[in-house]
Amino acid sequence: MSKLIDAMKQVNDLNKTHGVTQRGGKKYTEVFVRVEAFRQAFGTELGIDTSILVDDGKRVVVKATIISKEGLTVGSGLAEEIRGQGNVNKTSALENAETSAIGRALASLGLHGGSYASANEIAAVQRKEKAIEQRKKPNISVHPLDPEPEPEPEPEPCLLHLRTHLGKTLAELDQSEFSMRLVKMFAVYTNTDKDKDGNPVEPRKRMPFLRELKEHNAEGIEELSEPLREKIDKAYLKNLRSLGAQNGEQ
């Protein structure tokens, strides 16, 4: 029990320092960060097993189970993804569902990421809420005898602040340029293995920088169109996996 309490405290601390800021100011601790805390606490005493329950070409359902050395189930979680729904699920629906299932299994032990949902689920809920609010807006009808309303002026293009992982603003860009530059910065943070003084920087140390880069640009990301947000999410996950592979993680 003491190991679990220690792991819960560590994840709670990581949520404060390395959590990704979501809409509304809440933070979410990503699954791979929680898996590291889980392994540090339990080593090989507990294992994580995943199994595919459904994969019919349209949807994928994965179950993750946390088991003891004796084969006893101590936690579990389910996740479902729809193939082709969003850029990530066009190519990686199975991997996406597995990651979410592991996150929910860890949450069942108390190692949650700030909520019981995965990061993708949180983003999906936010988009659904926004769509519902749009549908609630009343339709204004114009009487045939009334004069036609004057067209509203075109809104001025909104410039987004592109920031470094330290929060320093680099430039003010439109949506397309902002997303393109941010994706390129993800790659730079992933592939730059030395600091400005020429000292080597291990992949594990580069991971927090990458998370902070996304966190400091969260406000700008929220203003993007859904396709551009999905493009950024896909690039972010790809670079995290690349750093994990460089670090010898599976």
DODOMAR-985055 format. One record per residue: residue number from 1; residue in three letters; x, y, z of N, C-alpha, C in turn. Coordinates in Angstrom, 3 decimals. Example, Ala and Ser with C-alpha at 12.3 -4.5 7.8 and 13.67 -1.06 7.14 Angstrom:
<recs>
[1,"ALA",[13.190,-5.690,7.800],[12.300,-4.500,7.800],[13.200,-3.300,7.800]],
[2,"SER",[12.850,-2.250,7.080],[13.670,-1.060,7.140],[12.900,0.030,7.870]],
</recs>
This chain:
<recs>
[1,"MET",[0.823,-1.206,0.000],[0.000,0.000,0.000],[0.860,1.260,0.000]],
[2,"SER",[1.993,1.216,0.724],[2.850,2.400,0.800],[3.423,2.755,-0.572]],
[3,"LYS",[3.709,1.725,-1.395],[4.232,1.991,-2.738],[3.191,2.704,-3.585]],
[4,"LEU",[1.928,2.278,-3.455],[0.861,2.913,-4.213],[0.676,4.368,-3.773]],
[5,"ILE",[0.734,4.603,-2.483],[0.597,5.976,-1.964],[1.728,6.846,-2.481]],
[6,"ASP",[2.959,6.287,-2.490],[4.104,7.046,-3.014],[3.906,7.371,-4.495]],
[7,"ALA",[3.417,6.379,-5.260],[3.196,6.591,-6.692],[2.119,7.639,-6.929]],
[8,"MET",[1.042,7.610,-6.127],[-0.026,8.599,-6.255],[0.496,10.006,-5.974]],
[9,"LYS",[1.342,10.114,-4.956],[1.920,11.426,-4.622],[2.814,11.916,-5.755]],
[10,"GLN",[3.606,10.994,-6.326],[4.512,11.380,-7.403],[3.728,11.863,-8.624]],
[11,"VAL",[2.650,11.130,-8.981],[1.834,11.536,-10.126],[1.167,12.877,-9.860]],
[12,"ASN",[0.717,13.093,-8.621],[0.097,14.366,-8.264],[1.096,15.513,-8.405]],
[13,"ASP",[2.348,15.265,-7.985],[3.382,16.297,-8.124],[3.712,16.550,-9.594]],
[14,"LEU",[3.761,15.450,-10.399],[4.053,15.590,-11.816],[2.945,16.345,-12.533]],
[15,"ASN",[1.709,16.163,-12.059],[0.588,16.893,-12.660],[0.785,18.399,-12.519]],
[16,"LYS",[1.341,18.810,-11.378],[1.544,20.236,-11.126],[2.704,20.794,-11.952]],
[17,"THR",[3.755,19.967,-12.123],[4.963,20.471,-12.788],[5.023,20.164,-14.270]],
[18,"HIS",[4.451,19.013,-14.694],[4.575,18.590,-16.085],[3.227,18.336,-16.764]],
[19,"GLY",[2.134,18.657,-16.074],[0.827,18.453,-16.676],[0.603,19.378,-17.859]],
[20,"VAL",[-0.114,18.873,-18.854],[-0.454,19.683,-20.021],[-1.718,20.473,-19.700]],
[21,"THR",[-1.670,21.785,-19.866],[-2.810,22.631,-19.527],[-3.936,22.445,-20.531]],
[22,"GLN",[-5.124,22.123,-20.010],[-6.302,21.960,-20.834],[-7.134,23.229,-20.793]],
[23,"ARG",[-8.168,23.264,-21.611],[-9.081,24.394,-21.619],[-9.733,24.514,-20.239]],
[24,"GLY",[-9.764,25.733,-19.710],[-10.321,25.942,-18.389],[-9.248,26.002,-17.322]],
[25,"GLY",[-7.988,25.736,-17.703],[-6.887,25.852,-16.755],[-6.490,24.559,-16.071]],
[26,"LYS",[-7.308,23.477,-16.208],[-6.941,22.221,-15.568],[-5.780,21.563,-16.306]],
[27,"LYS",[-5.021,20.758,-15.555],[-3.873,20.094,-16.161],[-4.109,18.591,-16.258]],
[28,"TYR",[-3.512,18.006,-17.300],[-3.629,16.569,-17.538],[-2.224,15.968,-17.610]],
[29,"THR",[-1.989,14.936,-16.797],[-0.697,14.247,-16.815],[-0.763,13.113,-17.813]],
[30,"GLU",[0.087,13.153,-18.828],[0.001,12.186,-19.917],[0.357,10.775,-19.453]],
[31,"VAL",[-0.121,9.807,-20.244],[-0.045,8.401,-19.836],[1.398,7.942,-19.652]],
[32,"PHE",[2.282,8.291,-20.589],[3.651,7.771,-20.488],[4.351,8.287,-19.229]],
[33,"VAL",[3.982,9.490,-18.773],[4.558,10.024,-17.538],[4.087,9.194,-16.347]],
[34,"ARG",[2.794,8.830,-16.356],[2.249,8.029,-15.258],[2.786,6.598,-15.269]],
[35,"VAL",[3.047,6.071,-16.467],[3.631,4.730,-16.554],[5.029,4.718,-15.927]],
[36,"GLU",[5.797,5.796,-16.170],[7.129,5.892,-15.562],[7.025,5.883,-14.039]],
[37,"ALA",[6.080,6.654,-13.488],[5.895,6.693,-12.031],[5.449,5.329,-11.516]],
[38,"PHE",[4.584,4.652,-12.269],[4.096,3.318,-11.916],[5.267,2.330,-11.844]],
[39,"ARG",[6.139,2.369,-12.847],[7.283,1.442,-12.890],[8.295,1.750,-11.788]],
[40,"GLN",[8.505,3.032,-11.528],[9.445,3.398,-10.463],[8.955,2.903,-9.111]],
[41,"ALA",[7.639,2.902,-8.922],[7.077,2.477,-7.638],[7.032,0.962,-7.501]],
[42,"PHE",[6.622,0.254,-8.567],[6.347,-1.181,-8.459],[7.365,-2.074,-9.172]],
[43,"GLY",[8.223,-1.488,-9.999],[9.191,-2.319,-10.709],[8.472,-3.390,-11.513]],
[44,"THR",[8.795,-4.660,-11.244],[8.136,-5.774,-11.943],[7.126,-6.494,-11.060]],
[45,"GLU",[6.792,-5.893,-9.919],[5.798,-6.521,-9.045],[4.420,-6.517,-9.694]],
[46,"LEU",[4.115,-5.471,-10.441],[2.854,-5.383,-11.160],[3.135,-5.207,-12.643]],
[47,"GLY",[2.279,-5.757,-13.468],[2.444,-5.640,-14.917],[1.199,-5.060,-15.562]],
[48,"ILE",[1.356,-4.570,-16.792],[0.234,-4.027,-17.559],[0.039,-4.887,-18.801]],
[49,"ASP",[-1.147,-5.478,-18.927],[-1.464,-6.339,-20.069],[-2.592,-5.692,-20.859]],
[50,"THR",[-2.496,-5.691,-22.190],[-3.560,-5.128,-23.019],[-4.095,-6.184,-23.976]],
[51,"SER",[-5.388,-6.108,-24.268],[-6.011,-7.050,-25.201],[-7.042,-6.316,-26.048]],
[52,"ILE",[-7.165,-6.749,-27.304],[-8.120,-6.146,-28.237],[-9.449,-6.879,-28.106]],
[53,"LEU",[-10.494,-6.144,-27.726],[-11.820,-6.747,-27.595],[-12.612,-6.646,-28.895]],
[54,"VAL",[-12.440,-5.536,-29.615],[-13.146,-5.327,-30.879],[-12.207,-4.641,-31.852]],
[55,"ASP",[-12.167,-5.138,-33.082],[-11.462,-4.470,-34.179],[-12.130,-4.931,-35.467]],
[56,"ASP",[-13.243,-4.286,-35.800],[-14.060,-4.720,-36.937],[-13.870,-3.846,-38.169]],
[57,"GLY",[-12.801,-3.058,-38.174],[-12.554,-2.179,-39.312],[-13.183,-0.818,-39.164]],
[58,"LYS",[-14.121,-0.692,-38.220],[-14.782,0.594,-37.979],[-14.406,1.171,-36.627]],
[59,"ARG",[-14.366,0.312,-35.627],[-14.013,0.771,-34.292],[-13.060,-0.202,-33.628]],
[60,"VAL",[-12.331,0.309,-32.651],[-11.367,-0.493,-31.903],[-11.669,-0.334,-30.416]],
[61,"VAL",[-11.786,-1.462,-29.715],[-11.974,-1.439,-28.266],[-10.833,-2.227,-27.634]],
[62,"VAL",[-10.112,-1.598,-26.719],[-8.956,-2.223,-26.060],[-9.179,-2.232,-24.552]],
[63,"LYS",[-8.807,-3.318,-23.929],[-8.862,-3.406,-22.473],[-7.439,-3.504,-21.933]],
[64,"ALA",[-7.137,-2.713,-20.918],[-5.844,-2.776,-20.234],[-6.088,-3.294,-18.817]],
[65,"THR",[-5.247,-4.225,-18.412],[-5.394,-4.832,-17.088],[-4.069,-4.752,-16.344]],
[66,"ILE",[-4.121,-4.311,-15.108],[-2.940,-4.291,-14.247],[-2.997,-5.532,-13.368]],
[67,"ILE",[-1.965,-6.363,-13.459],[-1.981,-7.653,-12.776],[-0.762,-7.808,-11.871]],
[68,"SER",[-0.940,-8.635,-10.836],[0.157,-8.926,-9.918],[0.948,-10.118,-10.428]],
[69,"LYS",[2.059,-10.432,-9.750],[2.859,-11.590,-10.138],[2.057,-12.877,-10.029]],
[70,"GLU",[1.077,-12.878,-9.124],[0.248,-14.066,-8.921],[-0.880,-14.156,-9.940]],
[71,"GLY",[-0.969,-13.165,-10.828],[-2.015,-13.185,-11.844],[-3.319,-12.558,-11.411]],
[72,"LEU",[-3.332,-11.860,-10.273],[-4.544,-11.217,-9.785],[-4.721,-9.846,-10.446]],
[73,"THR",[-5.949,-9.528,-10.827],[-6.251,-8.225,-11.415],[-6.395,-7.187,-10.308]],
[74,"VAL",[-5.606,-6.105,-10.408],[-5.676,-5.053,-9.394],[-6.200,-3.736,-9.970]],
[75,"GLY",[-6.376,-3.694,-11.290],[-6.921,-2.502,-11.927],[-7.179,-2.776,-13.398]],
[76,"SER",[-8.093,-2.050,-14.011],[-8.379,-2.257,-15.436],[-9.010,-1.000,-16.023]],
[77,"GLY",[-9.007,-0.933,-17.346],[-9.609,0.202,-18.043],[-9.933,-0.164,-19.472]],
[78,"LEU",[-10.985,0.436,-20.028],[-11.405,0.211,-21.405],[-11.319,1.512,-22.188]],
[79,"ALA",[-11.073,1.397,-23.486],[-11.063,2.578,-24.352],[-11.543,2.185,-25.736]],
[80,"GLU",[-12.255,3.091,-26.374],[-12.779,2.858,-27.724],[-12.370,4.014,-28.632]],
[81,"GLU",[-11.956,3.677,-29.849],[-11.644,4.689,-30.856],[-12.333,4.298,-32.163]],
[82,"ILE",[-12.748,5.304,-32.920],[-13.381,5.082,-34.216],[-12.340,5.306,-35.306]],
[83,"ARG",[-12.126,4.310,-36.144],[-11.113,4.426,-37.200],[-11.482,5.550,-38.169]],
[84,"GLY",[-10.502,6.388,-38.464],[-10.702,7.485,-39.393],[-11.264,8.735,-38.781]],
[85,"GLN",[-11.637,8.687,-37.493],[-12.193,9.868,-36.833],[-11.039,10.705,-36.273]],
[86,"GLY",[-10.626,11.717,-37.020],[-9.459,12.513,-36.646],[-8.210,11.957,-37.304]],
[87,"ASN",[-7.202,12.809,-37.452],[-5.981,12.403,-38.151],[-5.261,11.254,-37.475]],
[88,"VAL",[-5.205,11.265,-36.141],[-4.491,10.207,-35.430],[-5.128,8.850,-35.696]],
[89,"ASN",[-6.461,8.790,-35.680],[-7.153,7.515,-35.856],[-7.199,7.037,-37.300]],
[90,"LYS",[-6.736,7.852,-38.229],[-6.631,7.382,-39.607],[-5.523,6.338,-39.742]],
[91,"THR",[-4.486,6.475,-38.925],[-3.341,5.560,-39.028],[-3.044,4.814,-37.732]],
[92,"SER",[-3.492,5.349,-36.583],[-3.049,4.789,-35.293],[-4.196,4.641,-34.301]],
[93,"ALA",[-5.357,4.195,-34.780],[-6.512,4.052,-33.880],[-6.236,3.020,-32.787]],
[94,"LEU",[-5.582,1.923,-33.154],[-5.303,0.860,-32.183],[-4.349,1.344,-31.101]],
[95,"GLU",[-3.262,2.015,-31.517],[-2.292,2.524,-30.550],[-2.940,3.581,-29.652]],
[96,"ASN",[-3.782,4.419,-30.259],[-4.467,5.469,-29.509],[-5.377,4.867,-28.442]],
[97,"ALA",[-6.134,3.825,-28.828],[-7.034,3.170,-27.883],[-6.244,2.474,-26.775]],
[98,"GLU",[-5.118,1.850,-27.136],[-4.321,1.156,-26.124],[-3.784,2.146,-25.087]],
[99,"THR",[-3.276,3.287,-25.562],[-2.752,4.294,-24.638],[-3.844,4.792,-23.696]],
[100,"SER",[-5.042,5.060,-24.250],[-6.147,5.534,-23.422],[-6.566,4.479,-22.409]],
[101,"ALA",[-6.589,3.198,-22.832],[-6.982,2.119,-21.923],[-5.985,1.992,-20.768]],
[102,"ILE",[-4.693,2.105,-21.080],[-3.677,2.047,-20.028],[-3.854,3.210,-19.060]],
[103,"GLY",[-4.139,4.396,-19.606],[-4.355,5.563,-18.750],[-5.528,5.355,-17.803]],
[104,"ARG",[-6.604,4.743,-18.297],[-7.777,4.515,-17.453],[-7.511,3.404,-16.442]],
[105,"ALA",[-6.703,2.416,-16.820],[-6.344,1.364,-15.859],[-5.518,1.956,-14.713]],
[106,"LEU",[-4.577,2.833,-15.051],[-3.791,3.502,-14.014],[-4.683,4.372,-13.139]],
[107,"ALA",[-5.667,5.028,-13.774],[-6.593,5.865,-13.013],[-7.396,5.040,-12.011]],
[108,"SER",[-7.697,3.774,-12.368],[-8.454,2.918,-11.450],[-7.651,2.592,-10.194]],
[109,"LEU",[-6.325,2.766,-10.266],[-5.467,2.585,-9.092],[-5.272,3.888,-8.317]],
[110,"GLY",[-5.766,4.972,-8.881],[-5.547,6.274,-8.252],[-4.461,7.071,-8.931]],
[111,"LEU",[-3.840,6.489,-9.974],[-2.781,7.203,-10.707],[-3.419,7.893,-11.908]],
[112,"HIS",[-4.254,8.881,-11.634],[-4.976,9.554,-12.697],[-4.190,10.748,-13.205]],
[113,"GLY",[-4.615,11.249,-14.353],[-3.905,12.372,-14.960],[-4.527,13.711,-14.659]],
[114,"GLY",[-5.261,13.802,-13.564],[-5.958,15.038,-13.265],[-7.450,14.851,-13.429]],
[115,"SER",[-7.827,13.763,-14.102],[-9.219,13.345,-14.248],[-9.193,11.891,-14.671]],
[116,"TYR",[-10.371,11.273,-14.815],[-10.434,9.857,-15.176],[-10.444,9.656,-16.682]],
[117,"ALA",[-10.374,10.759,-17.439],[-10.420,10.668,-18.891],[-9.034,10.789,-19.484]],
[118,"SER",[-8.896,10.340,-20.743],[-7.625,10.504,-21.435],[-7.576,11.903,-22.042]],
[119,"ALA",[-6.398,12.314,-22.498],[-6.253,13.642,-23.103],[-7.131,13.771,-24.338]],
[120,"ASN",[-7.197,12.705,-25.158],[-8.020,12.751,-26.358],[-9.496,12.875,-26.008]],
[121,"GLU",[-9.923,12.179,-24.930],[-11.315,12.261,-24.500],[-11.641,13.677,-24.035]],
[122,"ILE",[-10.717,14.305,-23.319],[-10.943,15.673,-22.848],[-11.113,16.614,-24.036]],
[123,"ALA",[-10.250,16.485,-25.026],[-10.348,17.347,-26.207],[-11.656,17.104,-26.946]],
[124,"ALA",[-12.083,15.838,-27.045],[-13.325,15.514,-27.741],[-14.522,16.123,-27.035]],
[125,"VAL",[-14.541,16.045,-25.712],[-15.646,16.621,-24.942],[-15.713,18.124,-25.158]],
[126,"GLN",[-14.562,18.784,-25.166],[-14.539,20.227,-25.370],[-15.116,20.591,-26.735]],
[127,"ARG",[-14.768,19.818,-27.768],[-15.286,20.115,-29.102],[-16.793,19.877,-29.171]],
[128,"LYS",[-17.272,18.816,-28.495],[-18.714,18.543,-28.487],[-19.472,19.646,-27.766]],
[129,"GLU",[-18.912,20.123,-26.646],[-19.567,21.196,-25.903],[-19.670,22.455,-26.749]],
[130,"LYS",[-18.602,22.742,-27.494],[-18.608,23.928,-28.351],[-19.673,23.799,-29.435]],
[131,"ALA",[-19.812,22.582,-30.007],[-20.819,22.355,-31.051],[-22.225,22.502,-30.484]],
[132,"ILE",[-22.445,22.003,-29.263],[-23.765,22.120,-28.625],[-24.121,23.578,-28.391]],
[133,"GLU",[-23.144,24.365,-27.916],[-23.395,25.780,-27.681],[-23.773,26.494,-28.971]],
[134,"GLN",[-23.139,26.112,-30.073],[-23.472,26.724,-31.358],[-24.897,26.396,-31.766]],
[135,"ARG",[-25.319,25.139,-31.500],[-26.679,24.735,-31.863],[-27.721,25.434,-30.994]],
[136,"LYS",[-27.352,25.850,-29.781],[-28.293,26.497,-28.877],[-28.586,27.938,-29.281]],
[137,"LYS",[-27.729,28.530,-30.079],[-27.927,29.921,-30.472],[-29.213,30.061,-31.295]],
[138,"PRO",[-30.093,31.041,-30.981],[-31.371,31.168,-31.695],[-31.183,31.623,-33.126]],
[139,"ASN",[-32.064,31.118,-33.996],[-32.081,31.564,-35.386],[-32.922,32.830,-35.489]],
[140,"ILE",[-32.396,33.890,-36.070],[-33.106,35.159,-36.189],[-33.754,35.239,-37.573]],
[141,"SER",[-35.076,35.306,-37.600],[-35.787,35.393,-38.875],[-36.081,36.856,-39.197]],
[142,"VAL",[-36.101,37.194,-40.461],[-36.344,38.569,-40.915],[-37.677,38.615,-41.638]],
[143,"HIS",[-38.571,39.533,-41.227],[-39.883,39.685,-41.881],[-39.670,40.137,-43.319]],
[144,"PRO",[-40.473,39.609,-44.260],[-40.269,39.971,-45.676],[-40.312,41.465,-45.939]],
[145,"LEU",[-41.095,42.220,-45.113],[-41.196,43.656,-45.340],[-40.064,44.434,-44.695]],
[146,"ASP",[-39.345,43.770,-43.816],[-38.234,44.453,-43.161],[-37.088,44.652,-44.140]],
[147,"PRO",[-36.324,45.710,-43.983],[-35.140,45.876,-44.845],[-34.111,44.801,-44.541]],
[148,"GLU",[-33.389,44.404,-45.564],[-32.364,43.376,-45.374],[-31.294,43.895,-44.420]],
[149,"PRO",[-30.885,43.078,-43.473],[-29.852,43.532,-42.539],[-28.524,43.738,-43.249]],
[150,"GLU",[-27.791,44.711,-42.788],[-26.481,44.961,-43.372],[-25.529,43.832,-43.005]],
[151,"PRO",[-24.720,43.363,-43.943],[-23.776,42.287,-43.626],[-22.772,42.739,-42.575]],
[152,"GLU",[-22.453,41.808,-41.696],[-21.469,42.126,-40.664],[-20.089,42.247,-41.284]],
[153,"PRO",[-19.272,43.168,-40.774],[-17.920,43.317,-41.342],[-17.086,42.065,-41.076]],
[154,"GLU",[-16.227,41.775,-42.030],[-15.334,40.627,-41.889],[-14.414,40.850,-40.687]],
[155,"PRO",[-14.297,39.851,-39.809],[-13.407,40.024,-38.658],[-11.950,40.080,-39.096]],
[156,"GLU",[-11.193,40.893,-38.413],[-9.769,40.970,-38.726],[-9.083,39.658,-38.350]],
[157,"PRO",[-8.120,39.212,-39.148],[-7.437,37.962,-38.835],[-6.764,38.027,-37.458]],
[158,"CYS",[-6.963,36.968,-36.684],[-6.400,36.919,-35.325],[-4.988,36.340,-35.375]],
[159,"LEU",[-4.048,37.080,-34.835],[-2.674,36.599,-34.805],[-2.427,35.860,-33.497]],
[160,"LEU",[-1.767,34.706,-33.596],[-1.504,33.858,-32.437],[-0.049,33.991,-32.014]],
[161,"HIS",[0.182,33.957,-30.714],[1.540,34.086,-30.185],[2.228,32.719,-30.169]],
[162,"LEU",[3.321,32.606,-30.900],[4.136,31.395,-30.880],[5.211,31.571,-29.818]],
[163,"ARG",[5.286,30.601,-28.861],[6.200,30.744,-27.731],[7.163,29.566,-27.638]],
[164,"THR",[8.282,29.801,-26.954],[9.238,28.738,-26.662],[8.763,27.971,-25.439]],
[165,"HIS",[9.525,26.933,-25.040],[9.138,26.153,-23.862],[9.310,26.963,-22.572]],
[166,"LEU",[9.982,28.103,-22.664],[10.137,28.980,-21.496],[9.044,30.052,-21.445]],
[167,"GLY",[8.163,30.056,-22.454],[7.083,31.030,-22.474],[7.422,32.318,-23.193]],
[168,"LYS",[8.609,32.418,-23.774],[9.014,33.633,-24.482],[8.344,33.675,-25.858]],
[169,"THR",[7.735,34.813,-26.198],[7.051,34.954,-27.486],[8.073,35.152,-28.604]],
[170,"LEU",[7.940,34.319,-29.643],[8.836,34.426,-30.791],[8.240,35.283,-31.900]],
[171,"ALA",[6.916,35.080,-32.138],[6.289,35.805,-33.251],[4.779,35.770,-33.089]],
[172,"GLU",[4.104,36.675,-33.839],[2.647,36.670,-33.925],[2.271,36.217,-35.324]],
[173,"LEU",[1.563,35.069,-35.416],[1.335,34.418,-36.705],[-0.140,34.098,-36.907]],
[174,"ASP",[-0.531,33.919,-38.176],[-1.898,33.449,-38.427],[-1.967,31.949,-38.154]],
[175,"GLN",[-3.171,31.371,-38.223],[-3.375,29.982,-37.829],[-2.474,29.011,-38.590]],
[176,"SER",[-2.437,29.141,-39.909],[-1.673,28.209,-40.735],[-0.181,28.274,-40.424]],
[177,"GLU",[0.349,29.505,-40.361],[1.779,29.688,-40.097],[2.120,29.243,-38.672]],
[178,"PHE",[1.218,29.517,-37.717],[1.428,29.118,-36.325],[1.559,27.600,-36.217]],
[179,"SER",[0.619,26.860,-36.826],[0.653,25.398,-36.727],[1.886,24.822,-37.416]],
[180,"MET",[2.252,25.389,-38.573],[3.420,24.881,-39.301],[4.706,25.120,-38.502]],
[181,"ARG",[4.843,26.316,-37.937],[6.047,26.640,-37.166],[6.129,25.805,-35.895]],
[182,"LEU",[4.985,25.549,-35.240],[4.984,24.774,-34.002],[5.379,23.322,-34.263]],
[183,"VAL",[4.875,22.754,-35.349],[5.248,21.381,-35.721],[6.754,21.291,-35.971]],
[184,"LYS",[7.309,22.290,-36.643],[8.754,22.293,-36.894],[9.531,22.409,-35.585]],
[185,"MET",[9.005,23.204,-34.646],[9.677,23.349,-33.350],[9.655,22.048,-32.563]],
[186,"PHE",[8.571,21.272,-32.666],[8.538,19.954,-32.030],[9.727,19.113,-32.501]],
[187,"ALA",[9.950,19.113,-33.825],[11.038,18.320,-34.398],[12.402,18.823,-33.930]],
[188,"VAL",[12.557,20.140,-33.835],[13.826,20.711,-33.377],[14.113,20.290,-31.938]],
[189,"TYR",[13.088,20.374,-31.072],[13.264,19.985,-29.675],[13.568,18.486,-29.552]],
[190,"THR",[13.055,17.697,-30.478],[13.270,16.246,-30.432],[14.660,15.867,-30.911]],
[191,"ASN",[15.146,16.547,-31.934],[16.390,16.132,-32.596],[17.624,16.892,-32.138]],
[192,"THR",[17.456,17.987,-31.395],[18.614,18.731,-30.907],[19.147,18.052,-29.648]],
[193,"ASP",[20.296,17.382,-29.774],[20.816,16.577,-28.657],[21.915,17.280,-27.866]],
[194,"LYS",[22.132,18.585,-28.138],[23.134,19.326,-27.379],[22.583,20.700,-27.036]],
[195,"ASP",[22.999,21.237,-25.873],[22.558,22.576,-25.502],[23.440,23.606,-26.195]],
[196,"LYS",[23.202,24.890,-25.894],[23.934,25.955,-26.593],[25.419,25.945,-26.289]],
[197,"ASP",[25.814,25.293,-25.171],[27.234,25.194,-24.819],[27.884,23.923,-25.359]],
[198,"GLY",[27.114,23.116,-26.100],[27.655,21.893,-26.684],[27.591,20.684,-25.783]],
[199,"ASN",[26.936,20.814,-24.638],[26.800,19.677,-23.733],[25.648,18.776,-24.176]],
[200,"PRO",[25.830,17.450,-24.102],[24.763,16.539,-24.539],[23.529,16.647,-23.642]],
[201,"VAL",[22.342,16.537,-24.266],[21.073,16.547,-23.541],[20.358,15.245,-23.832]],
[202,"GLU",[20.188,14.414,-22.813],[19.567,13.100,-22.996],[18.099,13.233,-23.407]],
[203,"PRO",[17.593,12.217,-24.161],[16.181,12.259,-24.580],[15.218,12.435,-23.416]],
[204,"ARG",[15.512,11.792,-22.258],[14.611,11.892,-21.112],[14.481,13.343,-20.634]],
[205,"LYS",[15.595,14.095,-20.756],[15.574,15.495,-20.326],[14.884,16.385,-21.360]],
[206,"ARG",[14.864,15.917,-22.631],[14.215,16.713,-23.666],[12.691,16.578,-23.616]],
[207,"MET",[12.198,15.477,-23.014],[10.745,15.261,-22.949],[10.017,16.393,-22.214]],
[208,"PRO",[10.505,16.822,-21.029],[9.817,17.940,-20.356],[9.818,19.224,-21.181]],
[209,"PHE",[10.924,19.462,-21.922],[10.974,20.658,-22.762],[9.882,20.606,-23.832]],
[210,"LEU",[9.690,19.408,-24.424],[8.682,19.254,-25.456],[7.280,19.479,-24.876]],
[211,"ARG",[7.039,18.919,-23.671],[5.739,19.111,-23.022],[5.512,20.586,-22.697]],
[212,"GLU",[6.553,21.257,-22.206],[6.430,22.673,-21.864],[6.194,23.522,-23.118]],
[213,"LEU",[6.813,23.124,-24.228],[6.608,23.851,-25.486],[5.134,23.809,-25.874]],
[214,"LYS",[4.516,22.625,-25.779],[3.093,22.511,-26.115],[2.237,23.271,-25.098]],
[215,"GLU",[2.609,23.176,-23.827],[1.821,23.822,-22.773],[1.806,25.335,-22.940]],
[216,"HIS",[2.961,25.925,-23.239],[3.031,27.379,-23.380],[2.321,27.866,-24.643]],
[217,"ASN",[2.035,26.950,-25.583],[1.314,27.328,-26.788],[-0.130,26.827,-26.767]],
[218,"ALA",[-0.595,26.366,-25.582],[-1.950,25.802,-25.466],[-3.029,26.810,-25.864]],
[219,"GLU",[-2.845,28.073,-25.457],[-3.849,29.091,-25.770],[-3.986,29.282,-27.273]],
[220,"GLY",[-2.855,29.304,-27.971],[-2.901,29.446,-29.425],[-3.491,28.227,-30.098]],
[221,"ILE",[-3.160,27.026,-29.588],[-3.681,25.786,-30.160],[-5.201,25.745,-30.068]],
[222,"GLU",[-5.754,26.236,-28.947],[-7.205,26.231,-28.755],[-7.919,27.086,-29.805]],
[223,"GLU",[-7.220,28.083,-30.370],[-7.839,28.975,-31.353],[-7.810,28.385,-32.763]],
[224,"LEU",[-7.100,27.283,-32.962],[-6.959,26.700,-34.298],[-8.210,25.942,-34.715]],
[225,"SER",[-8.335,25.707,-36.002],[-9.401,24.851,-36.512],[-9.121,23.413,-36.091]],
[226,"GLU",[-10.146,22.585,-36.102],[-9.976,21.197,-35.648],[-8.931,20.433,-36.458]],
[227,"PRO",[-8.907,20.548,-37.807],[-7.859,19.829,-38.568],[-6.439,20.242,-38.157]],
[228,"LEU",[-6.246,21.542,-37.890],[-4.913,21.994,-37.496],[-4.568,21.509,-36.092]],
[229,"ARG",[-5.567,21.465,-35.180],[-5.314,20.929,-33.836],[-4.924,19.459,-33.910]],
[230,"GLU",[-5.613,18.713,-34.767],[-5.298,17.286,-34.909],[-3.902,17.096,-35.504]],
[231,"LYS",[-3.531,17.975,-36.436],[-2.187,17.908,-37.032],[-1.123,18.112,-35.964]],
[232,"ILE",[-1.346,19.079,-35.074],[-0.388,19.359,-34.008],[-0.335,18.211,-33.011]],
[233,"ASP",[-1.504,17.672,-32.628],[-1.532,16.538,-31.696],[-0.772,15.340,-32.256]],
[234,"LYS",[-0.981,15.077,-33.545],[-0.306,13.941,-34.181],[1.211,14.143,-34.185]],
[235,"ALA",[1.644,15.362,-34.521],[3.084,15.655,-34.548],[3.680,15.565,-33.147]],
[236,"TYR",[2.938,16.036,-32.154],[3.416,16.005,-30.770],[3.611,14.568,-30.300]],
[237,"LEU",[2.610,13.702,-30.546],[2.713,12.299,-30.140],[3.852,11.597,-30.876]],
[238,"LYS",[4.010,11.918,-32.157],[5.086,11.301,-32.949],[6.450,11.643,-32.359]],
[239,"ASN",[6.650,12.893,-31.968],[7.944,13.307,-31.415],[8.160,12.757,-30.012]],
[240,"LEU",[7.088,12.623,-29.217],[7.226,11.991,-27.904],[7.671,10.542,-28.055]],
[241,"ARG",[7.030,9.833,-29.003],[7.413,8.438,-29.234],[8.857,8.341,-29.706]],
[242,"SER",[9.275,9.301,-30.537],[10.657,9.299,-31.021],[11.637,9.466,-29.863]],
[243,"LEU",[11.335,10.381,-28.937],[12.198,10.564,-27.771],[12.184,9.323,-26.889]],
[244,"GLY",[11.003,8.688,-26.760],[10.927,7.463,-25.975],[11.786,6.365,-26.588]],
[245,"ALA",[11.759,6.247,-27.935],[12.570,5.239,-28.610],[14.060,5.529,-28.433]],
[246,"GLN",[14.433,6.816,-28.518],[15.838,7.184,-28.321],[16.299,6.849,-26.900]],
[247,"ASN",[15.324,6.879,-25.980],[15.638,6.626,-24.573],[15.583,5.132,-24.233]],
[248,"GLY",[15.299,4.304,-25.268],[15.241,2.862,-25.047],[13.924,2.368,-24.535]],
[249,"GLU",[12.839,3.214,-24.611],[11.531,2.788,-24.137],[10.764,2.140,-25.261]],
[250,"GLN",[9.850,1.227,-24.915],[9.024,0.556,-25.899],[7.722,1.303,-26.074]],
</recs>
